[in-house]
């Protein structure tokens, strides 16, 4: 990549998710370019261009056929940071994005309640990992995304049958999590959106209709033959056309927000969507840290602030601080 006028480099692999961010950069007047990391050549003898580098690589990139993206991104971020380039959600944060084990251990070390979890390394250890767990329990991939691979089992025998069946899905990194089932007080999860250490807003996601697949950028899946909405895994009520899965938790004020703000600042996470469940026994249990967070259009339409615009402002400020001439040169 040849040196050029300093700008924001948005590092990602899924153009379908990037539309709201393109619009936000343009609205804020922030010069940017997209750098898709799918495959390619990285010349370590080259000097990186000047700019601000924002990584929004997803743990689910392999589900879109981009099996090399994570390793490619590790290499690129190592290269950028070795040359002193300013990265946002950089090399350390990438490891949090692609490993739920990393997320859960970091959250727990910070005093934040997380689900009881065992990590099974290899298919042959999954059933043993579930031994002694109260039923029902959950199983998911360490490298997930979009709620894919999340399953509930009501017995170890049921799990064992699945592990030996043709329905078994091999995790990308070979690590499967066995996790306690959390009974929600209400059929919802809450996702707290944070940019630059500050709360943007919180959303509620309907787990009764959305099940486990609650990426805000995606609606329920549609059967290509019938055109009908597919009932997602974990849902208990069939989705209906036009029914919204996501809503703003207006005026959300909870002590967990201050914990998340401190957590993200301590770990250098500058953009995040952190998810928790409020349980029937009064716990507030955090189970996922998304560092490539997406924003739901319906929520954005009524929210007090815009997630993509806040990100564009953060990146624009960083660009102005390091390269005061950049915006004028790009216009």
C-alpha positions as CSV (number, residue, x, y, z in Angstrom):
1,X,0.0,0.0,0.0
2,X,1.7,3.2,-1.2
3,X,1.9,6.2,1.1
4,X,-0.7,8.9,0.4
5,X,-2.5,11.8,2.0
6,X,-3.2,10.9,5.7
7,X,-6.7,9.6,6.1
8,X,-8.7,7.0,8.1
9,X,-8.3,3.5,6.9
10,X,-11.3,1.3,7.7
11,X,-10.0,-2.3,8.0
12,X,-12.8,-4.8,7.4
13,X,-13.9,-7.7,5.2
14,X,-17.7,-7.3,4.8
15,X,-18.8,-4.4,2.6
16,X,-22.5,-5.3,3.2
17,X,-22.1,-4.1,6.8
18,X,-20.3,-0.9,6.0
19,X,-23.0,1.3,4.5
20,X,-23.9,3.3,7.6
21,X,-20.2,4.0,8.3
22,X,-19.6,5.3,4.8
23,X,-22.5,7.7,5.2
24,X,-21.2,8.8,8.7
25,X,-17.7,9.5,7.4
26,X,-19.1,11.5,4.5
27,X,-21.5,13.5,6.8
28,X,-18.7,14.3,9.2
29,X,-16.3,15.3,6.4
30,X,-13.7,12.7,7.4
31,X,-11.5,11.4,4.6
32,X,-11.4,7.6,4.6
33,X,-10.8,4.6,2.5
34,X,-11.8,0.9,3.0
35,X,-9.1,-1.7,3.3
36,X,-10.6,-5.1,2.8
37,X,-8.5,-7.9,4.3
38,X,-9.5,-11.1,2.6
39,X,-6.2,-12.2,1.1
40,X,-3.3,-10.5,-0.5
41,X,0.4,-9.7,-0.1
42,X,1.9,-7.7,2.8
43,X,5.4,-6.4,2.1
44,X,7.2,-6.1,5.5
45,X,9.9,-3.9,4.0
46,X,7.4,-1.2,3.0
47,X,6.5,1.6,5.4
48,X,2.8,1.9,6.1
49,X,1.0,5.0,4.9
50,X,0.3,7.8,7.3
51,X,-3.2,7.7,8.8
52,X,-5.5,6.4,11.5
53,X,-6.3,2.7,11.2
54,X,-9.6,1.4,12.5
55,X,-10.1,-2.3,12.7
56,X,-13.6,-3.8,12.6
57,X,-12.7,-7.3,11.7
58,X,-15.4,-9.8,12.8
59,X,-15.1,-13.1,14.6
60,X,-17.6,-14.4,12.0
61,X,-15.5,-13.6,9.0
62,X,-14.9,-17.3,8.2
63,X,-18.7,-17.8,7.8
64,X,-18.5,-15.6,4.7
65,X,-15.7,-17.7,3.2
66,X,-12.9,-15.4,4.5
67,X,-10.9,-18.0,6.3
68,X,-7.7,-16.1,6.1
69,X,-8.9,-12.7,7.3
70,X,-8.1,-13.1,11.0
71,X,-4.5,-14.1,10.4
72,X,-4.1,-11.5,7.7
73,X,-5.4,-8.8,10.1
74,X,-3.0,-10.0,12.9
75,X,-0.1,-9.5,10.5
76,X,-1.3,-6.1,9.3
77,X,-1.9,-4.7,12.8
78,X,1.5,-6.0,14.0
79,X,3.1,-4.2,11.0
80,X,1.2,-1.0,11.6
81,X,1.8,-0.8,15.3
82,X,5.5,-1.7,14.9
83,X,5.7,1.5,12.7
84,X,4.0,3.6,15.4
85,X,0.7,4.0,13.4
86,X,-2.4,4.9,15.5
87,X,-4.8,1.9,15.5
88,X,-8.3,2.0,16.9
89,X,-9.4,-1.4,18.2
90,X,-5.9,-2.6,17.4
91,X,-3.9,-5.8,17.8
92,X,-4.8,-6.6,21.4
93,X,-8.5,-5.8,20.8
94,X,-8.6,-8.2,17.8
95,X,-7.8,-11.1,20.1
96,X,-10.8,-10.2,22.3
97,X,-13.0,-10.1,19.2
98,X,-12.0,-13.5,18.0
99,X,-12.0,-15.4,21.4
100,X,-14.8,-15.7,23.8
101,X,-12.4,-17.3,26.3
102,X,-10.3,-14.1,26.1
103,X,-13.4,-11.9,26.6
104,X,-14.8,-13.9,29.6
105,X,-11.5,-14.1,31.4
106,X,-10.9,-10.4,30.9
107,X,-14.4,-9.5,32.1
108,X,-14.1,-11.8,35.1
109,X,-10.7,-10.4,36.1
110,X,-12.4,-7.0,36.0
111,X,-15.0,-8.1,38.5
112,X,-17.8,-8.4,36.0
113,X,-20.2,-11.4,36.4
114,X,-19.9,-13.9,33.5
115,X,-21.5,-17.3,32.8
116,X,-19.8,-20.4,34.3
117,X,-17.8,-21.7,31.3
118,X,-15.6,-24.6,30.4
119,X,-13.6,-24.6,27.1
120,X,-13.2,-28.0,25.4
121,X,-10.2,-28.2,23.1
122,X,-11.1,-30.7,20.4
123,X,-14.3,-32.5,19.6
124,X,-13.4,-35.5,21.8
125,X,-13.5,-33.4,25.0
126,X,-16.9,-31.6,24.6
127,X,-18.9,-34.2,26.4
128,X,-16.4,-34.5,29.3
129,X,-16.5,-30.7,29.6
130,X,-20.3,-30.8,30.1
131,X,-20.0,-33.4,32.9
132,X,-21.4,-31.9,36.2
133,X,-23.1,-29.0,34.6
134,X,-26.6,-28.2,35.7
135,X,-29.1,-28.8,32.9
136,X,-30.0,-27.2,30.6
137,X,-26.7,-25.8,29.4
138,X,-25.4,-24.0,26.4
139,X,-22.8,-24.9,23.8
140,X,-21.1,-22.4,21.4
141,X,-18.0,-21.8,19.4
142,X,-15.2,-19.8,20.9
143,X,-15.0,-18.0,17.6
144,X,-18.6,-17.1,16.9
145,X,-20.5,-14.2,15.7
146,X,-24.2,-13.4,14.8
147,X,-25.2,-16.1,17.3
148,X,-24.2,-18.9,15.0
149,X,-23.3,-22.2,16.6
150,X,-25.2,-21.5,19.8
151,X,-27.2,-24.5,21.0
152,X,-29.1,-25.4,24.1
153,X,-29.0,-29.0,25.5
154,X,-31.2,-30.5,28.1
155,X,-28.9,-33.4,29.0
156,X,-25.3,-34.7,28.5
157,X,-26.8,-37.6,26.6
158,X,-28.4,-35.2,24.1
159,X,-25.1,-33.4,23.7
160,X,-23.2,-36.6,23.1
161,X,-25.6,-37.7,20.4
162,X,-25.2,-34.3,18.7
163,X,-21.4,-34.4,18.9
164,X,-21.4,-37.8,17.1
165,X,-24.0,-36.7,14.5
166,X,-23.7,-35.2,11.1
167,X,-25.1,-32.0,12.5
168,X,-22.0,-31.3,14.5
169,X,-20.2,-28.1,13.4
170,X,-16.4,-28.0,13.9
171,X,-15.3,-24.7,15.5
172,X,-12.9,-22.6,13.4
173,X,-10.2,-22.7,16.1
174,X,-11.2,-26.1,17.5
175,X,-12.5,-24.6,20.8
176,X,-16.0,-25.2,22.0
177,X,-17.5,-23.6,25.1
178,X,-19.9,-25.4,27.5
179,X,-21.7,-22.7,29.4
180,X,-24.4,-22.4,32.1
181,X,-27.9,-21.6,30.8
182,X,-29.0,-18.2,32.0
183,X,-32.8,-17.9,32.6
184,X,-33.8,-14.4,31.8
185,X,-36.2,-12.4,33.9
186,X,-37.7,-11.2,30.7
187,X,-37.1,-12.6,27.1
188,X,-34.5,-10.1,26.1
189,X,-30.8,-9.3,26.1
190,X,-29.4,-5.8,26.4
191,X,-26.6,-4.5,24.3
192,X,-24.7,-1.5,25.5
193,X,-23.0,0.5,22.8
194,X,-19.8,2.4,23.8
195,X,-17.6,4.6,21.7
196,X,-14.4,6.2,23.1
197,X,-15.3,5.1,26.7
198,X,-18.7,6.7,26.6
199,X,-22.2,5.3,26.4
200,X,-24.0,6.0,23.1
201,X,-27.2,4.1,24.0
202,X,-28.5,0.7,25.0
203,X,-30.8,-1.6,23.0
204,X,-33.0,-4.5,24.0
205,X,-33.2,-7.5,21.7
206,X,-36.2,-9.8,21.7
207,X,-34.9,-13.3,22.4
208,X,-38.4,-14.9,22.2
209,X,-38.6,-14.1,18.5
210,X,-34.9,-13.6,17.7
211,X,-33.5,-16.6,19.6
212,X,-29.7,-16.6,19.6
213,X,-29.1,-14.9,16.3
214,X,-29.3,-11.3,17.3
215,X,-26.7,-9.4,15.3
216,X,-28.3,-6.0,15.0
217,X,-27.3,-5.7,11.3
218,X,-29.3,-8.8,10.4
219,X,-33.0,-9.5,10.4
220,X,-34.5,-13.0,10.8
221,X,-33.4,-15.3,7.9
222,X,-35.8,-15.7,5.0
223,X,-36.5,-19.1,3.3
224,X,-35.5,-18.5,-0.3
225,X,-38.2,-20.9,-1.5
226,X,-41.2,-19.7,0.5
227,X,-40.2,-16.2,1.3
228,X,-41.3,-16.8,4.9
229,X,-39.3,-15.8,7.9
230,X,-37.3,-18.7,9.4
231,X,-37.7,-19.3,13.1
232,X,-34.2,-18.7,14.5
233,X,-32.5,-21.2,16.8
234,X,-33.5,-20.6,20.4
235,X,-36.7,-18.6,19.6
236,X,-39.9,-19.6,21.3
237,X,-42.3,-17.4,19.3
238,X,-42.4,-17.4,15.5
239,X,-41.2,-14.1,14.0
240,X,-43.8,-12.1,12.1
241,X,-43.2,-9.8,9.0
242,X,-42.7,-6.3,10.1
243,X,-42.1,-7.1,13.8
244,X,-39.0,-5.5,15.2
245,X,-36.5,-7.5,17.2
246,X,-34.6,-4.5,18.5
247,X,-35.7,-1.5,20.5
248,X,-34.0,1.4,22.3
249,X,-33.8,1.1,26.1
250,X,-34.5,4.8,26.5
251,X,-32.9,6.5,29.5
252,X,-31.0,3.4,30.4
253,X,-29.1,4.0,33.6
254,X,-27.4,1.0,35.4
255,X,-24.2,0.6,37.3
256,X,-23.0,-1.9,34.7
257,X,-22.5,0.9,32.3
258,X,-19.7,2.4,34.5
259,X,-18.1,-1.0,34.7
260,X,-18.2,-1.3,31.0
261,X,-16.7,2.1,30.4
262,X,-13.9,1.4,32.8
263,X,-13.3,-2.1,31.2
264,X,-13.1,-0.7,27.7
265,X,-10.8,2.1,28.7
266,X,-8.5,-0.3,30.6
267,X,-8.2,-2.7,27.7
268,X,-8.0,-0.1,24.9
269,X,-11.3,-1.0,23.4
270,X,-12.5,2.2,21.7
271,X,-15.6,0.8,19.9
272,X,-17.7,-1.9,21.5
273,X,-21.2,-3.4,21.9
274,X,-21.3,-5.4,25.1
275,X,-24.2,-7.8,25.8
276,X,-25.7,-8.9,29.1
277,X,-28.7,-10.9,30.4
278,X,-30.7,-9.9,33.5
279,X,-31.6,-13.3,35.1
280,X,-34.6,-14.4,37.2
281,X,-32.3,-14.7,40.3
282,X,-31.2,-11.1,40.0
283,X,-27.8,-11.4,38.3
284,X,-26.6,-9.2,35.6
285,X,-24.4,-11.5,33.5
286,X,-22.2,-10.3,30.7
287,X,-21.5,-12.9,28.0
288,X,-20.3,-11.1,24.8
289,X,-18.0,-8.3,23.8
290,X,-18.4,-7.2,20.2
291,X,-15.6,-4.9,19.0
292,X,-16.8,-4.7,15.4
293,X,-20.2,-3.6,16.6
294,X,-23.0,-3.0,14.1
295,X,-26.0,-0.7,14.6
296,X,-29.7,-1.4,13.9
297,X,-31.3,1.2,11.6
298,X,-34.6,1.2,13.4
299,X,-32.9,2.0,16.7
300,X,-30.6,4.6,15.1
301,X,-33.7,6.4,13.9
302,X,-35.0,7.1,17.4
303,X,-31.8,7.0,19.5
304,X,-30.4,10.2,21.1
305,X,-27.1,9.8,19.3
306,X,-25.8,7.9,16.3
307,X,-23.3,5.1,16.7
308,X,-21.7,5.4,13.3
309,X,-21.6,9.3,13.6
310,X,-19.9,9.0,17.0
311,X,-17.3,6.6,15.5
312,X,-16.7,9.0,12.6
313,X,-16.2,11.9,15.0
314,X,-13.7,9.9,17.1
315,X,-11.7,8.9,14.1
316,X,-11.9,12.4,12.7
317,X,-10.6,13.9,15.9
318,X,-7.7,11.4,16.0
319,X,-6.9,12.3,12.4
320,X,-7.0,16.0,13.2
321,X,-4.8,15.7,16.2
322,X,-2.1,13.7,14.4
323,X,-2.4,15.2,10.9
324,X,-3.9,18.7,11.1
325,X,-3.5,19.2,7.4
326,X,-5.3,15.9,6.3
327,X,-8.8,17.2,5.8
328,X,-7.7,20.2,3.8
329,X,-5.4,18.1,1.6
330,X,-8.2,15.6,0.9
331,X,-10.8,18.2,-0.1
